[in-house]
Amino acid sequence: MTRENQANQPNGQSQAAGERKLIEDRLAKTAEIRSRGLDPYPPRFNRTHTSVEAVALFQSLEEGDRESDCGTHTVRVAGRVMARRGQGKASFIDVKDGHGSIQVFARQNTMGDESYAILDLLDIGDIIGIEGVVIRTRRGEISVEAQVITLLTKAIRPLPDKWHGLQDQEVRFRQRYLDLISNERAMQNALLRSKVVRSMRDFMHSRGFIEVETPILVPIAAGAQATPFATHHNQLNRDLYLRIATELYLKKLIVGGIERVFEIGRLFRNEGLDHDHNPEFTTIESYQAYADYNDVMCMVEEMVSQIAQDTTGSMILPAIPEKRPEIDLTPPWSRLDLRDEIMNRTGIDFFETRDIESLSKGMRECGIHVEPGSDWGRLLDKVISSEVEPNLIQPHFLIDYPVEMSPLAKCKPGSADIVERFEAFVMGTELANAFTELNDPVDQRERFEQQERLREEFENDEADRLDEDFLIAIEHGMPPTGGLGLGIDRLTMLLAGEESIREILLFPAMRSM
């Protein structure tokens, strides 16, 4: 139930009234703090240690047999008040920062009456700074014994219940800041994603790739089969689109002589929302001159396994009960011929069903829904997504796709029907799409023109678009090239053991309330 729905219930009304009362109380405390000549929102605090660093400092002193120094080293830590215990002349405060948590021990006889009295005006959620010495309490917990506590931010709204956190997923995703405060898993996912990107960059740089940035607003939304978001530039008086891929710009750089190039960036596709789709998402696209899809396959399995090792400590991801088995990312990954896999799962041979009617007939015999008005490539994609992909739990490469599904890929030598393309799958989800890039400008123009005909005939807004500027570029000569697109959000989902991309995206797209 959403917050909006709750508000229509008696319980929701009671909760809203309670929250208003808490806000009023906190505003009154803010006024009281100001009346004492204190700023409830000072501009800065000179923090010397994070919570983790303060604990590590104490442990290092203990381990160094310098017990006499343990309770004398002054630190300045800061963070959000998450809990408070005690009363009278002594209090314990749990403080959380962006690295961890630490306990604060506050005593009236240490801080003085006036300073200690400020604790009466503190609430859960306030942000405080603490100057004091690191000690170990009688219960054995490493803590900061406060000499001075400074209010840094008075929180006007209360935090979610500390024991249960946010239970409403809608609220979790719409107010991610609260989710990060109350849900340790949300914070760990955010940190993991950052580590994934850092490891990925390190891997690419170690292979001699150059990182670049290409336009997000583009005159033609080409380079992938997807529906774009459209906008208009007033000064230029022209329609523009949010990019659906970085492919064509990066291949222009290959033409220009940057032989190994990559970009980590946002893509935008006007498509549905589900567990592994969001209208804006992050990928890495890379292009390597004088390489083919076999070289890229080796790079993908090495990169993904290295990222897993860097971020989780192992290339083997542990089993999660009722979610997934143990996943072994150690190279090499299995290579599976797409035609063979479809035949094994359905009996359909796409060599023998090269027209819409015969493929549709085969699909119906297998109980696969046939979407009216679909072209042949879309129908075969439905077969793959429904019958093949869900079975690819361990890492696999599906290789060698029909040319109709891959307008930017080079045909296999000796074949006009099959291209050198692969998709990487783990847990039934596509992680990567890659191919030996088509560098024949005549063939590429014909493929683009065929895509334009599909758009008109089948009203397929996802069909790739003819980009004349790109064609002019490769007419100047593009070397043999292996290209890759890999979804960073999906990779992080896999490493985190999450089943929804919304758990990885800090601010996923949401429907209107």
C-alpha positions in Angstrom: 0.0 0.0 0.0 1.4 3.4 -0.9 1.6 6.4 1.4 -1.2 8.0 -0.6 -3.5 5.0 0.0 -2.6 4.9 3.7 -3.7 8.5 4.1 -7.2 7.4 3.1 -7.3 4.9 5.9 -8.1 5.6 9.6 -4.7 4.2 10.5 -3.0 6.4 7.9 -4.8 9.5 9.3 -3.6 8.6 12.8 0.0 8.2 11.5 -0.2 11.5 9.7 -1.4 13.3 12.8 1.3 11.7 14.8 4.0 12.7 12.3 2.7 16.3 12.4 3.0 16.4 16.2 6.6 15.1 16.0 7.4 17.8 13.4 5.9 20.5 15.7 7.9 19.2 18.6 11.1 19.2 16.7 10.5 22.7 15.3 10.0 23.8 18.9 13.3 22.2 19.9 15.0 24.0 17.0 13.7 27.3 18.3 14.9 26.5 21.8 18.4 25.7 20.4 18.5 29.1 18.7 17.3 30.8 21.9 20.4 29.4 23.6 22.6 31.2 21.1 23.4 28.0 19.2 23.2 27.4 15.4 21.2 24.2 14.7 22.8 24.2 11.2 26.5 25.3 11.5 28.4 25.4 8.2 31.2 22.8 8.8 32.7 20.4 11.3 36.3 19.4 11.3 36.0 15.6 11.3 39.3 13.8 11.9 38.1 10.2 11.8 35.2 8.2 10.4 33.5 5.7 12.7 35.6 2.9 11.1 38.8 4.8 11.4 38.2 5.6 15.1 37.6 1.9 15.9 40.7 0.9 13.9 42.8 3.5 15.7 41.8 2.0 19.1 42.4 -1.5 17.9 45.8 -0.6 16.6 46.7 0.9 19.9 45.5 -2.1 21.8 47.4 -4.5 19.6 50.5 -2.4 19.9 50.5 -2.9 23.7 50.1 0.9 24.1 47.2 0.6 26.6 48.2 3.8 28.2 47.5 5.7 25.0 44.1 4.0 24.3 42.0 6.3 26.2 43.9 9.5 25.5 43.9 9.9 21.7 41.3 12.6 20.8 39.2 12.1 17.8 36.4 14.1 16.1 33.7 12.0 14.5 30.3 12.9 13.1 27.2 11.2 12.0 23.4 10.7 12.3 21.9 9.8 15.7 20.2 6.3 15.3 19.5 5.4 18.9 19.9 6.8 22.4 19.9 5.0 25.7 20.3 6.0 29.3 19.1 8.9 31.3 20.2 11.2 34.1 23.9 11.9 34.1 25.0 9.3 31.5 23.8 8.5 28.0 24.8 6.2 25.2 24.2 7.4 21.6 24.5 5.2 18.4 25.9 7.3 15.6 26.0 6.2 12.0 28.1 7.8 9.2 28.7 6.8 5.6 31.3 4.1 6.6 29.7 2.4 9.7 28.6 3.1 13.2 30.1 3.9 16.6 28.8 4.3 20.1 29.1 7.6 21.9 29.3 7.6 25.7 28.3 10.9 27.2 28.6 11.8 30.9 27.5 15.0 32.5 30.6 15.2 34.8 32.8 15.0 31.7 31.0 17.4 29.4 29.7 19.9 32.0 26.2 20.7 32.8 25.5 23.2 30.0 26.9 21.1 27.2 25.3 17.9 28.5 21.9 19.7 28.7 21.9 20.0 24.8 21.3 16.2 24.7 17.7 16.8 25.9 17.1 18.6 22.6 18.5 15.8 20.4 16.2 13.4 18.4 16.7 10.3 16.4 17.9 11.5 12.9 19.8 14.5 14.1 23.4 14.8 12.9 26.0 15.5 15.5 29.7 16.0 15.8 31.6 14.5 18.7 35.0 15.4 20.1 36.4 12.9 22.6 38.6 10.0 23.3 38.2 6.4 22.1 37.6 3.9 25.0 36.4 0.4 25.5 33.3 0.3 27.8 32.9 -2.2 30.6 30.8 -4.3 28.2 33.7 -4.4 25.8 32.3 -2.0 23.1 34.7 0.4 21.5 33.2 3.9 22.0 33.9 7.6 21.9 33.7 9.2 25.3 32.4 12.6 24.5 34.0 15.8 25.7 32.0 18.0 23.4 28.9 17.2 21.4 27.9 19.7 18.6 24.6 19.7 16.9 25.3 19.9 13.2 21.8 19.4 11.7 18.4 19.3 13.4 16.2 16.8 11.6 12.6 18.1 11.4 11.0 14.9 10.1 11.3 11.6 12.0 13.1 8.6 10.5 11.4 5.3 9.7 11.0 2.8 12.5 14.6 1.7 13.3 13.6 -1.9 13.8 11.6 -2.4 10.7 12.9 0.3 8.3 10.8 1.0 5.2 8.4 -1.7 4.4 6.6 0.0 1.5 8.7 -0.6 -1.7 7.1 2.4 -3.3 8.4 4.7 -0.5 11.8 2.9 -0.5 12.3 3.7 -4.2 10.8 7.2 -4.2 12.6 8.3 -1.0 15.9 6.4 -1.5 17.6 8.6 1.0 15.5 7.1 3.8 16.2 3.6 2.4 19.9 4.2 2.6 19.6 5.4 6.2 17.5 2.6 7.4 18.4 -0.3 5.2 22.0 -1.5 5.3 21.5 -3.6 2.2 20.5 -0.6 0.1 23.7 1.1 1.2 25.8 -1.9 0.4 24.2 -2.1 -3.1 25.1 1.5 -3.8 28.7 1.0 -2.7 28.9 -2.2 -4.7 27.9 -0.5 -7.9 30.6 2.1 -7.4 33.1 -0.7 -6.9 31.9 -2.4 -10.1 32.4 0.7 -12.2 35.9 1.4 -10.7 37.0 -2.2 -11.3 35.6 -2.1 -14.9 37.5 1.1 -15.6 40.7 -0.4 -14.2 40.3 -3.5 -16.4 39.7 -1.5 -19.6 42.7 0.9 -18.9 44.9 -2.1 -18.3 44.0 -3.4 -21.7 45.0 -0.1 -23.4 41.4 1.3 -24.0 40.8 5.0 -24.1 37.8 6.4 -22.2 35.7 9.0 -24.0 32.4 10.8 -23.8 30.0 11.1 -26.8 26.8 13.1 -27.2 23.6 12.3 -25.3 21.4 14.5 -27.4 21.6 13.2 -30.9 20.0 14.1 -34.3 19.3 10.4 -35.1 18.6 7.7 -32.5 20.5 4.9 -34.1 22.9 2.1 -33.1 20.3 -0.2 -31.5 16.7 -1.4 -31.9 14.8 0.7 -29.5 12.2 3.4 -29.2 13.8 6.8 -28.4 12.8 9.7 -26.3 12.3 12.8 -28.4 12.9 16.5 -27.6 13.4 19.8 -29.4 16.3 22.2 -29.3 14.9 25.8 -29.5 18.1 27.6 -30.5 19.0 25.1 -33.2 15.3 24.7 -34.1 15.7 20.9 -34.6 14.3 17.8 -33.1 16.8 15.7 -31.1 16.7 12.4 -29.3 18.2 11.0 -26.1 20.7 8.4 -27.3 19.7 4.7 -27.3 23.3 3.6 -27.8 26.8 5.1 -28.0 27.8 2.7 -30.8 27.9 4.8 -33.9 29.9 7.7 -32.4 32.4 5.2 -30.9 32.9 3.5 -34.2 33.6 6.9 -35.8 36.4 7.2 -33.4 37.7 3.8 -34.6 37.7 5.3 -38.1 39.6 8.3 -36.7 42.4 6.0 -35.4 41.6 5.5 -31.7 42.0 1.8 -31.9 40.7 0.8 -28.5 37.9 3.0 -27.1 35.1 2.7 -24.5 32.4 4.8 -22.8 30.6 4.2 -19.6 27.4 6.2 -19.8 23.6 6.5 -19.6 21.3 5.2 -22.4 17.6 6.0 -22.7 15.0 3.8 -24.2 11.3 4.4 -24.2 10.3 0.9 -23.1 8.5 -0.9 -20.4 9.4 -1.3 -16.7 10.1 -4.8 -15.3 12.6 -6.5 -13.1 15.6 -5.9 -15.4 14.4 -2.9 -17.5 14.4 0.8 -16.7 14.0 3.6 -19.3 17.4 5.0 -18.4 20.3 2.7 -17.6 24.1 2.5 -17.7 26.3 0.5 -20.0 29.8 0.2 -21.1 30.3 0.1 -24.8 33.8 -0.7 -26.2 35.3 -1.2 -29.6 38.6 -2.8 -30.5 40.2 -2.5 -33.9 41.6 -5.7 -35.5 39.5 -7.9 -33.3 36.4 -10.0 -33.8 33.6 -11.4 -31.6 35.8 -14.3 -30.4 38.3 -11.7 -28.9 35.4 -9.9 -27.3 34.0 -13.1 -25.8 37.3 -13.7 -24.1 37.4 -10.1 -22.9 33.9 -10.3 -21.4 34.5 -13.5 -19.4 37.8 -12.1 -18.2 36.3 -8.7 -17.3 33.2 -10.0 -15.5 35.2 -12.6 -13.5 37.8 -10.0 -12.5 35.1 -7.5 -11.4 33.5 -10.3 -9.3 36.9 -11.0 -7.7 37.6 -7.3 -7.1 34.2 -6.6 -5.6 33.1 -9.8 -3.8 36.4 -11.5 -3.2 35.6 -14.5 -5.5 34.7 -15.5 -9.0 32.1 -17.9 -7.5 28.9 -16.3 -6.3 27.3 -18.1 -3.4 23.9 -19.8 -3.7 20.9 -17.8 -2.3 18.1 -20.0 -1.0 15.0 -19.9 -3.2 16.7 -17.4 -5.5 19.7 -18.9 -7.3 22.2 -21.7 -7.2 25.9 -21.1 -6.9 27.2 -19.2 -9.9 30.7 -19.9 -11.2 32.0 -16.9 -13.3 35.4 -18.5 -13.8 36.5 -18.5 -17.5 36.0 -20.0 -19.9 32.2 -19.8 -20.3 30.2 -22.2 -22.5 29.6 -21.2 -26.1 26.2 -22.3 -27.4 25.1 -22.1 -31.1 21.8 -20.2 -31.2 20.3 -22.3 -34.0 21.1 -25.6 -32.1 19.7 -24.2 -28.8 16.4 -23.2 -30.4 16.1 -26.5 -32.1 16.8 -28.4 -28.9 14.2 -26.4 -27.0 11.5 -26.1 -29.5 12.2 -28.1 -32.6 12.1 -24.9 -34.7 14.9 -24.5 -37.2 15.1 -20.9 -38.3 16.9 -22.0 -41.4 13.8 -23.8 -42.4 11.3 -21.2 -41.2 12.6 -18.0 -42.9 9.2 -16.4 -43.4 6.7 -15.1 -41.0 4.0 -17.6 -41.8 6.2 -20.7 -41.2 7.8 -19.3 -38.1 4.4 -18.3 -36.7 3.1 -21.9 -37.3 6.1 -23.4 -35.5 5.6 -21.0 -32.6 1.9 -21.9 -32.2 2.7 -25.6 -32.2 5.1 -25.0 -29.3 2.5 -22.9 -27.4 4.4 -19.6 -27.9 2.3 -16.5 -28.3 2.5 -14.9 -31.7 2.2 -11.1 -31.5 0.1 -9.9 -34.5 2.0 -7.5 -36.9 5.5 -8.7 -35.8 8.2 -9.0 -38.4 10.3 -12.2 -38.6 13.1 -11.0 -36.4 10.8 -10.0 -33.6 9.1 -13.4 -33.7 12.4 -15.2 -33.4 13.4 -13.0 -30.6 10.2 -14.0 -28.8 11.2 -17.7 -29.2 14.7 -17.0 -27.8 13.5 -15.0 -24.9 10.7 -17.4 -23.8 12.3 -20.8 -24.5 16.1 -20.4 -24.5 17.2 -17.6 -22.3 15.4 -18.7 -19.0 17.5 -21.9 -19.1 20.9 -20.1 -19.2 21.5 -20.0 -15.5 25.3 -20.5 -15.4 27.3 -18.1 -17.6 26.9 -18.8 -21.3 27.4 -17.2 -24.7 24.7 -17.6 -27.3 26.5 -17.2 -30.6 25.7 -16.7 -34.3 22.4 -14.9 -34.9 20.4 -14.5 -38.1 21.3 -11.4 -40.1 17.7 -10.1 -39.8 18.3 -9.5 -36.0 21.6 -7.8 -36.3 21.8 -5.0 -38.8 25.2 -3.7 -37.5 27.0 -7.1 -37.4 29.3 -8.7 -40.0 28.3 -12.0 -41.6 30.2 -15.1 -40.9 32.6 -16.0 -43.7 30.8 -18.0 -46.3 27.3 -17.2 -45.0 24.9 -14.5 -46.0 22.3 -15.4 -43.3 24.3 -15.7 -40.0 26.3 -12.9 -38.4 29.2 -13.0 -35.9 27.2 -12.0 -32.8 26.9 -13.2 -29.3 24.9 -12.4 -26.2 26.1 -13.2 -22.7 23.6 -14.7 -20.2 23.7 -15.4 -16.5 20.6 -16.4 -14.4 18.5 -16.1 -17.6 19.3 -12.4 -18.0 21.3 -10.8 -20.8 24.4 -9.2 -19.6 26.1 -8.3 -22.8 25.5 -8.0 -26.6 28.5 -8.0 -29.0 29.5 -8.7 -32.5 32.1 -8.4 -35.2 31.3 -5.0 -36.5 30.1 -4.6 -40.1 32.6 -2.3 -41.8 31.4 -2.8 -45.4 29.7 0.6 -46.2 27.7 -0.8 -49.1 26.3 -3.7 -47.1 25.7 -1.4 -44.1 23.6 1.0 -46.2 21.5 -1.9 -47.5 20.9 -3.1 -43.9 19.8 0.3 -42.8 17.5 0.6 -45.8 16.0 -2.8 -44.9 15.4 -1.6 -41.3 13.6 1.5 -42.7 11.3 -0.7 -44.7 10.5 -2.8 -41.6 9.6 0.4 -39.7 7.2 1.4 -42.4 5.7 -2.0 -43.2 5.3 -3.2 -39.6 5.1 0.1 -37.8 8.1 -1.0 -35.9 9.5 2.1 -34.1 12.3 0.0 -32.6 13.9 -0.8 -36.0 17.4 0.7 -36.5 17.6 4.0 -38.3 19.7 5.0 -41.2 22.5 7.4 -40.1 24.0 9.0 -43.2 26.8 10.7 -41.2 27.9 7.3 -39.9 27.8 5.8 -43.4 30.0 8.6 -44.7 32.4 7.9 -41.8 32.9 4.2 -42.6 33.1 4.9 -46.3 36.5 6.4 -45.3 37.5 3.0 -44.0 36.9 1.3 -40.7 39.3 -1.5 -39.7 38.0 -4.9 -38.6 36.5 -4.3 -35.2 35.0 -6.2 -32.3 32.3 -4.3 -30.4 30.6 -4.8 -27.0 27.7 -3.4 -25.0 27.4 -4.6 -21.4 24.8 -3.5 -18.8 26.4 -2.3 -15.6 23.1 -2.3 -13.6 22.4 -5.9 -14.5 25.9 -7.0 -13.7 25.6 -5.3 -10.3 22.3 -7.0 -9.8 24.0 -10.4 -10.3 26.9 -9.6 -7.9 24.5 -8.3 -5.3 22.1 -11.2 -5.5 19.2 -8.9 -6.3 16.2 -9.9 -8.5 15.1 -6.4 -9.5 17.1 -3.6 -11.2 15.2 -1.2 -8.9 17.3 -2.4 -6.0 20.5 -1.3 -7.9 19.3 2.0 -9.4 19.5 4.7 -6.7 16.5 6.5 -8.3 14.5 4.2 -10.6 11.7 5.4 -12.8 8.4 5.5 -11.0 4.8 5.8 -12.1 2.9 9.0 -11.2 1.3 8.8 -7.8 
